[in-house]
Amino acid sequence: SVLYAVEATQSSGSSGINAEYGDMHLVTRHSQTDSVPECPEGFASLWSGYSLVFLEGNGHTVEQELGSPGSCLEEFQTVPMMQCSGDEACRHGLRTDKAFWLATDGSPDMTEKPMNNLDDMIPRISRCNVCGGPSMVLARHSFTAEAPECPEDFHEIWTGYSYLMGTSSADSGSGQELASAGSCLENFHIPTFIECLGRGTCAFYINNIDYWLAQNQETTQPGMWGMGNVYDGIAA
């Protein structure tokens, strides 16, 4: 790995970013398709890749906030990590290791057998783009079916649905900061992510659950409104 730094006084005109490097802001955009998304106007691509949501190893979760560059890996592997222990041995592809990737399919067949061929897996993995530009990025949520207006002096770069978190078995899961671009997904998919196992397979599982911000329904009864009910009030 390499840790990069840039001089604050260096001009970035050659990269297409109309700002000095010292004022650069980063945003990661996920297409939820098999095509790399374009960067917002005024931003330039730093790299593109595949959309990683979180990893699970030995029962512990490491999340990748979807607005951060760490959620966009330049290479796809079913489980892109290995376990190294005190016996000075490193092992890859352990049965308990898992990776959860943002998916492209909004209505998968949950009875489909796990995929074990990369040619079948890769079209199911969302593509992403890490973009750098001069503007600070902020997400705002309306709690209605309408996209909220931008704050003063801000302009819209995309609209989407308010994604809060995804969970899997036991304590496994990953959440988004609601001020981050990662909490504003441009497509509403159920499920949002696909699970890949250390043995080299990927599949959609019914125990993988997504949480979205809900619309603020009109009700005089505070607290437990809608408990036990399924409704389509997804916040924009």
C-alpha positions in Angstrom: 0.0 0.0 0.0 1.0 3.6 -0.5 0.0 6.7 1.6 -0.3 9.7 -0.6 0.1 13.4 0.2 0.0 16.5 -2.0 1.4 19.9 -1.5 -1.2 22.6 -0.6 0.5 25.1 -3.0 0.6 22.8 -6.0 -1.8 23.6 -8.8 -4.2 20.8 -9.8 -5.1 22.0 -13.2 -3.6 19.0 -15.0 -6.0 16.7 -13.2 -9.1 18.7 -14.2 -9.8 19.8 -10.6 -10.3 23.5 -10.4 -8.9 24.0 -7.0 -5.6 23.8 -5.1 -4.8 20.4 -3.7 -4.9 21.8 -0.2 -8.6 22.5 -0.6 -9.5 19.2 -2.3 -12.6 17.3 -1.0 -13.3 13.7 -1.8 -16.6 11.9 -2.5 -17.2 8.3 -3.5 -20.1 7.6 -5.8 -21.6 4.2 -6.3 -23.6 3.3 -9.4 -25.4 0.2 -8.1 -24.9 -1.0 -11.7 -22.0 -2.7 -13.5 -20.9 0.6 -15.0 -18.5 3.1 -13.4 -20.4 6.2 -12.4 -19.4 9.6 -13.6 -17.9 12.1 -11.1 -20.0 15.2 -10.2 -19.4 18.3 -12.2 -16.2 20.0 -11.1 -14.7 16.7 -9.7 -12.2 14.5 -11.3 -11.8 10.7 -11.0 -8.9 9.5 -8.8 -9.7 5.8 -9.2 -12.6 3.5 -9.9 -13.4 0.1 -8.5 -16.0 -2.1 -6.8 -18.3 -1.1 -3.9 -17.4 -2.7 -0.6 -19.9 -2.3 2.2 -18.2 -4.3 5.1 -16.0 -7.2 6.0 -16.5 -9.9 8.6 -13.7 -12.0 10.1 -13.8 -14.3 13.1 -17.2 -12.9 14.0 -16.0 -9.2 14.0 -17.1 -6.6 11.5 -15.1 -3.8 9.8 -17.4 -1.4 8.0 -16.5 0.8 5.0 -18.6 4.0 5.1 -20.0 4.3 1.5 -19.1 8.0 1.2 -15.4 7.2 1.9 -12.7 6.2 -0.6 -12.1 3.0 1.4 -15.4 1.7 0.1 -14.2 1.6 -3.5 -11.6 -1.2 -4.0 -9.8 -1.2 -7.3 -10.0 -5.0 -7.5 -12.8 -7.5 -6.8 -12.1 -10.6 -4.7 -14.8 -12.6 -3.1 -13.1 -12.0 0.3 -10.2 -9.5 -0.1 -8.3 -10.4 3.1 -6.4 -13.1 4.9 -6.1 -14.1 8.5 -2.6 -14.1 10.2 -2.2 -15.7 13.6 0.4 -16.2 16.3 1.7 -19.4 14.8 3.3 -17.2 12.0 0.9 -18.5 9.4 -1.5 -16.6 7.2 -4.6 -18.2 5.7 -6.8 -17.0 2.9 -10.4 -18.1 2.2 -11.3 -19.3 5.7 -14.9 -20.6 6.0 -15.8 -17.9 8.5 -14.6 -14.9 6.5 -17.1 -12.9 4.6 -17.3 -9.8 2.4 -20.4 -7.8 1.7 -20.5 -5.8 -1.6 -23.1 -3.3 -2.9 -25.2 -5.1 -5.5 -26.4 -4.2 -8.9 -29.6 -6.3 -8.9 -32.7 -4.8 -7.4 -34.8 -7.9 -7.5 -32.6 -11.0 -7.2 -33.8 -14.6 -7.1 -33.3 -15.5 -3.4 -33.5 -19.2 -4.3 -30.6 -19.0 -6.7 -27.7 -21.2 -5.8 -24.5 -19.5 -4.7 -22.3 -18.3 -7.6 -18.7 -19.7 -7.8 -17.6 -18.3 -11.1 -16.2 -14.8 -11.3 -17.9 -14.2 -14.7 -21.2 -14.6 -12.9 -20.3 -12.6 -9.8 -18.7 -9.5 -11.2 -21.9 -8.3 -13.1 -23.7 -8.4 -9.7 -21.1 -6.1 -7.9 -21.7 -2.3 -8.0 -19.0 -0.1 -9.5 -17.8 3.0 -7.9 -15.7 6.1 -8.5 -13.5 8.1 -6.0 -13.7 11.8 -7.1 -11.7 14.8 -5.9 -12.9 18.4 -6.2 -13.1 21.8 -4.6 -16.5 21.5 -3.0 -17.5 20.1 0.4 -20.2 17.5 0.0 -23.2 17.2 2.4 -26.2 14.9 2.4 -29.6 16.1 3.5 -32.7 13.9 4.2 -36.3 15.1 3.8 -38.3 12.4 5.6 -40.8 12.7 2.7 -41.1 11.3 -0.8 -39.6 14.5 -2.2 -35.9 15.3 -2.4 -35.0 18.2 0.0 -33.8 21.5 -1.1 -30.1 22.3 -0.9 -28.9 24.6 1.9 -27.9 28.1 0.8 -24.7 28.3 -1.2 -24.9 24.5 -2.0 -26.0 22.9 -5.3 -27.3 19.5 -6.1 -25.0 16.8 -7.3 -27.4 13.8 -7.1 -30.6 12.8 -5.4 -31.3 9.4 -3.9 -32.8 7.3 -1.1 -31.8 7.6 2.6 -29.8 4.5 3.4 -29.0 4.0 7.1 -27.4 0.5 7.5 -27.2 -3.1 6.6 -27.0 -6.1 8.9 -26.3 -9.8 8.5 -26.1 -12.7 10.9 -25.3 -12.2 14.6 -23.7 -8.7 15.2 -22.5 -8.3 11.7 -23.4 -5.0 9.9 -22.4 -1.6 8.7 -23.9 1.9 9.0 -23.7 5.2 7.2 -23.1 8.7 8.6 -26.2 10.5 7.6 -24.3 13.6 6.6 -22.2 11.6 4.2 -22.8 10.9 0.5 -22.8 7.2 1.4 -26.3 7.7 3.1 -27.8 8.9 -0.2 -28.0 5.9 -2.6 -29.3 6.7 -6.1 -31.3 3.4 -6.4 -33.6 1.7 -4.0 -32.7 -2.0 -4.0 -33.9 -4.8 -1.7 -31.5 -6.3 -0.8 -28.8 -3.6 -1.2 -25.8 -5.9 -0.9 -24.6 -9.4 -1.8 -22.7 -11.7 0.6 -19.4 -13.4 -0.5 -17.9 -16.2 1.6 -14.3 -17.3 2.2 -14.9 -20.5 0.2 -15.2 -18.4 -3.0 -19.0 -18.1 -3.5 -21.4 -15.1 -3.5 -25.2 -15.1 -3.0 -28.1 -13.2 -1.8 -29.3 -14.4 1.6 -32.7 -13.7 3.3 -31.1 -12.9 6.6 -29.3 -9.8 5.2 -31.4 -6.8 6.1 -31.3 -3.2 5.1 -32.5 -0.2 7.1 -33.7 3.0 5.4 -34.9 6.3 6.8 -38.7 6.4 6.8 -41.1 9.1 5.8 -42.6 11.1 8.7 -46.2 9.8 8.5 -49.0 12.0 9.9 -50.1 10.5 13.1 -51.2 11.8 16.5 -49.8 8.7 18.3 -46.1 9.1 19.0 -43.7 6.3 19.6 -44.6 2.9 18.1 -46.4 4.0 14.9 -46.4 1.3 12.3 -45.0 -1.5 14.5 -45.5 -4.8 12.8 -46.6 -3.2 9.5 -44.9 -3.1 6.2 -45.2 0.2 4.2 -43.6 1.9 1.3 -42.6 5.2 3.1 -39.0 5.5 2.0 -37.4 8.8 2.7 -35.7 10.7 -0.1 
